[in-house]
Structures are given as C-alpha cells and as structure tokens.
Amino acid sequence: MDEAIRTCVVYRTEAQQLKADLEKSNYNNADEPQFEACVFSDGSTAQRWLTETGSMVWWDKWESLCNVHIYAHPDYGTKVIWSDGKVEQL
C-alpha cells in the first residue's frame, strides 16, 4: 500500500460561465462543488459527480481522472480541496 485513502472536493469556478445556456445545467455554480473523489491506497479512484446529471465513475488511478476532467480543461478554474487541508489550483 502506498498511503492511506484520500478524499477531495473539486470546484470548477469558471466552467459554467463558459458554456452555452443549453449546457449550463451540466455544471454547478462557481461556489458549489462539481464532484467528490476518493483515492484508495492502491491509487484507484472513485468519482461522484454532484451536478444535476450526477453519476459515479471508477478510475484505475487519480492521474487518469485528472487527464480527462482537469488537465483537458485548464480554463475551468479547477480547485481541488483535499481532506488533509491541501488545496490545488489547477
């Protein structure tokens, strides 16, 4: 095992305002979290979307989630708040 389970809450402070009206319901307001995640000790990750169209997704590793939903959208103003208090602005 690499480390203990880590959890986080992820905000996208700019995403909703960048979208057309038809797409806005897929994004929460800037002050509301977009999703929560749990990174297990082996790196596998559970992601729970908190948007109107919420769903649950499993990833083999945290980095895969980041590649698809964070790094691919640098203009979304993504902020990750970890349960240990660490904050990442991506």
C-alpha positions as a printed NumPy array, in Angstrom:
array([[  0.   ,   0.   ,   0.   ],
       [  1.284,   3.422,  -0.956],
       [ -0.629,   5.56 ,   1.555],
       [ -3.969,   5.985,   3.283],
       [ -7.233,   6.755,   1.499],
       [ -7.51 ,  10.402,   0.447],
       [-10.671,  12.301,  -0.373],
       [-11.256,  15.623,  -2.076],
       [-13.914,  18.024,  -3.264],
       [-13.417,  19.632,  -6.685],
       [-14.749,  23.021,  -7.771],
       [-14.803,  24.466, -11.286],
       [-15.125,  28.185, -10.69 ],
       [-15.202,  29.281, -14.353],
       [-16.815,  26.346, -16.176],
       [-20.493,  27.292, -16.047],
       [-19.983,  30.805, -17.358],
       [-18.004,  29.447, -20.339],
       [-20.849,  27.239, -21.523],
       [-23.839,  27.908, -23.743],
       [-27.215,  28.091, -21.966],
       [-28.096,  24.577, -23.107],
       [-25.003,  23.158, -21.358],
       [-25.045,  25.208, -18.139],
       [-27.068,  22.605, -16.202],
       [-24.124,  20.195, -16.548],
       [-22.059,  22.493, -14.315],
       [-22.709,  23.757, -10.804],
       [-22.321,  27.369,  -9.745],
       [-18.761,  28.502,  -9.021],
       [-19.257,  28.197,  -5.24 ],
       [-20.673,  24.654,  -5.452],
       [-18.511,  21.538,  -5.86 ],
       [-18.608,  19.716,  -9.211],
       [-17.506,  16.361,  -7.849],
       [-16.032,  14.482,  -4.922],
       [-13.372,  11.826,  -5.195],
       [-11.838,   9.105,  -3.071],
       [ -8.352,   7.902,  -3.935],
       [ -7.724,   4.469,  -2.451],
       [ -4.373,   3.278,  -1.135],
       [ -3.599,   1.488,  -4.435],
       [ -4.346,   4.645,  -6.465],
       [ -7.717,   3.541,  -7.83 ],
       [-10.24 ,   6.357,  -7.642],
       [-13.989,   6.744,  -7.186],
       [-15.533,   9.932,  -8.567],
       [-19.025,  11.151,  -7.666],
       [-20.42 ,  13.935,  -9.827],
       [-22.544,  16.392,  -7.839],
       [-24.126,  18.093, -10.839],
       [-27.757,  17.821, -11.938],
       [-26.797,  14.862, -14.14 ],
       [-24.781,  13.232, -11.322],
       [-23.156,   9.854, -11.723],
       [-20.475,   7.641, -10.187],
       [-17.29 ,   6.763, -12.073],
       [-14.375,   4.444, -11.264],
       [-10.822,   5.148, -12.453],
       [ -7.737,   2.931, -12.331],
       [ -5.759,   5.878, -10.983],
       [ -6.197,   9.53 ,  -9.949],
       [ -3.97 ,  10.706, -12.794],
       [ -6.401,   9.263, -15.372],
       [ -9.267,  11.274, -13.889],
       [ -7.081,  14.387, -13.976],
       [ -6.076,  13.837, -17.606],
       [ -9.713,  13.626, -18.728],
       [-11.543,  16.051, -16.425],
       [ -8.974,  18.522, -15.122],
       [ -5.901,  18.985, -17.334],
       [ -8.003,  18.883, -20.511],
       [ -9.943,  21.955, -19.283],
       [ -7.396,  24.488, -17.978],
       [ -9.888,  27.351, -18.413],
       [-12.395,  25.889, -15.927],
       [-10.626,  27.311, -12.85 ],
       [-10.397,  23.915, -11.155],
       [ -9.721,  23.887,  -7.423],
       [ -9.12 ,  20.614,  -5.569],
       [ -9.554,  20.7  ,  -1.792],
       [ -8.113,  17.598,  -0.124],
       [ -9.369,  16.278,   3.196],
       [ -5.912,  16.901,   4.717],
       [ -6.311,  20.636,   4.003],
       [ -4.097,  20.799,   0.908],
       [ -5.571,  22.967,  -1.857],
       [ -4.522,  22.689,  -5.506],
       [ -5.49 ,  25.31 ,  -8.076],
       [ -5.23 ,  23.633, -11.483]])
